[in-house]
Amino acid sequence: MTEWKCSDCGYSMSGDKPPEVCPSCQHKCEFIDVTCYIPECKEEGRDYRL
């Protein structure tokens, strides 16, 4: 699973692909892949620096 973050409101979600419309702000936003592959992220799977 990939971790996605809305570039407008910051909403985060897991999924194979981002939605067309953000479930939080209800806009057609760009979603950024914030999946983390470094050990510092531990089991969270999300890079909070992004």
Contact map, one row per residue, 1 for C-alpha under 8 A:
11100000000001110000000000000000000000000000000000
11110000000001111000000000000000111000000000000000
11111000000111100000000000000000111000000000110000
01111100000111100100000000000011111000000000000000
00111110011110000000000000000011110000000000000000
00011111111100000000010000001111000000000000000000
00001111110000000000000000001111000000000000000000
00000111110000000000000000001100000000000000000000
00000111111000000000000110000000000000000000000000
00001111111100000000000000000000000000000000000000
00001100111110000000010100000000000000000000000000
00111100011111000000000000000000000000000000000000
00111000001111100000000000000000000000000000000000
11110000000111110000000000000000000000000000000000
11110000000011111100000000000000000000000000000000
11000000000001111100000000000000000000000000000000
01000000000000111110000000000000000000000000000000
00010000000000111111000000000010000000000000000000
00000000000000001111111000000000000000000000000000
00000000000000000111110000011000000000000000000000
00000000000000000011111001111000000000000000000000
00000100001000000011111111111000000000000000000000
00000000000000000010111111000000000000000000000000
00000000101000000000011111000000000000000000000000
00000000100000000000011111100000000000000000000000
00000000000000000000111111110000000000000000000000
00000000000000000000110011111000000000000000000000
00000000000000000001110001111100000000000000000000
00000111000000000001110000111110000000000000000000
00000111000000000000000000011111000000000000000000
00011110000000000100000000001111100000000000000000
00011110000000000000000000000111110000000000000000
01111000000000000000000000000011111000000000000000
01111000000000000000000000000001111100000000011101
01110000000000000000000000000000111110000000111000
00000000000000000000000000000000011111001000111000
00000000000000000000000000000000001111101000100000
00000000000000000000000000000000000111111100000000
00000000000000000000000000000000000011111100000000
00000000000000000000000000000000000001111100000000
00000000000000000000000000000000000111111111111000
00000000000000000000000000000000000001111111100000
00000000000000000000000000000000000000001111100000
00000000000000000000000000000000000000001111110000
00100000000000000000000000000000001110001111111000
00100000000000000000000000000000011100001001111100
00000000000000000000000000000000011100001000111111
00000000000000000000000000000000010000000000011111
00000000000000000000000000000000000000000000001111
00000000000000000000000000000000010000000000001111
